[in-house]
Amino acid sequence: MALGPAHVLAFLIGGFHVALFVFLRGRGGGRILLVACAAILGAWAGDAVGGRLGIDPVRIGDFHLISASIVAWVGIGFVAVIWVLVPTPASEESR
């Protein structure tokens, strides 16, 4: 079984953007694994979208870097918004 370069580059690009997100935010919290999954899948999907549209000027081989980065940030933003909207269970101290 061979792993294609798109999978590896999506993992690297997604990981970079997660690290940048944590750096800018100052903390990762308990959702870091979910953010990482969303960014990696977003980078992989962004590469596919960039390949279909063919408008990405910055590429690494056949990997579309700009579209992968944009969709990775869309995934990160989606998880961040959902995390804010989901209610947290009330703690015992607040009752």
C-alpha positions in Angstrom: 0.0 0.0 0.0 1.5 3.3 -1.1 0.6 6.6 0.4 0.2 9.4 -2.2 1.8 12.8 -1.8 -1.5 14.5 -1.5 -2.2 12.7 1.8 1.2 13.6 3.2 1.0 17.2 2.1 -2.6 17.5 3.4 -1.3 16.2 6.8 1.6 18.7 6.8 -0.5 21.7 5.7 -3.3 20.9 8.1 -0.8 20.4 10.9 0.9 23.7 10.2 -2.4 25.6 10.2 -3.5 23.9 13.5 -0.2 25.0 15.0 -0.7 28.5 13.7 -4.3 28.5 15.1 -3.0 27.4 18.5 -0.2 30.0 18.4 -2.6 32.8 17.5 -5.3 31.7 20.0 -2.8 31.1 22.8 -4.2 27.7 23.8 -5.5 24.6 22.2 -8.0 23.4 24.8 -9.8 20.1 24.6 -10.8 20.4 21.0 -7.3 20.3 19.4 -7.8 16.8 18.0 -11.1 17.8 16.4 -9.5 21.0 15.0 -6.6 18.9 13.6 -9.0 16.5 11.9 -11.0 19.3 10.4 -7.8 21.1 9.1 -6.3 17.9 7.6 -9.6 16.9 5.9 -10.1 20.5 4.8 -6.6 20.6 3.3 -7.2 17.4 1.4 -10.6 18.6 0.2 -9.1 22.0 -0.7 -6.5 20.3 -2.9 -9.3 18.4 -4.7 -11.3 21.6 -5.2 -8.2 23.4 -6.5 -7.6 20.6 -8.9 -11.1 20.8 -10.2 -11.1 24.6 -10.6 -7.5 24.8 -11.8 -7.1 28.4 -10.6 -4.5 27.9 -7.9 -1.2 29.6 -8.9 0.9 28.2 -6.0 1.4 24.5 -6.2 3.8 21.9 -4.8 3.8 19.4 -7.7 0.2 18.6 -8.2 -0.9 19.8 -4.7 -2.8 23.0 -4.7 -1.4 25.0 -1.8 -3.6 28.1 -1.6 -6.9 26.3 -2.0 -5.9 23.7 0.5 -4.9 26.3 3.0 -8.2 28.2 2.6 -10.4 25.2 3.0 -8.2 24.1 6.0 -9.0 27.4 7.7 -12.7 27.0 6.8 -12.6 23.6 8.7 -10.9 25.2 11.7 -13.4 28.0 11.7 -16.3 25.6 11.5 -15.0 23.7 14.5 -14.4 26.9 16.5 -17.9 28.2 15.8 -19.6 24.9 16.6 -17.5 24.7 19.8 -18.8 28.1 20.9 -22.4 27.3 20.1 -22.6 24.0 21.8 -23.7 24.4 25.4 -21.4 23.1 28.2 -22.8 21.1 31.0 -23.4 23.0 34.2 -20.8 22.4 36.8 -21.7 21.4 40.4 -20.4 24.7 41.8 -22.8 26.8 39.8 -25.9 25.0 41.1 
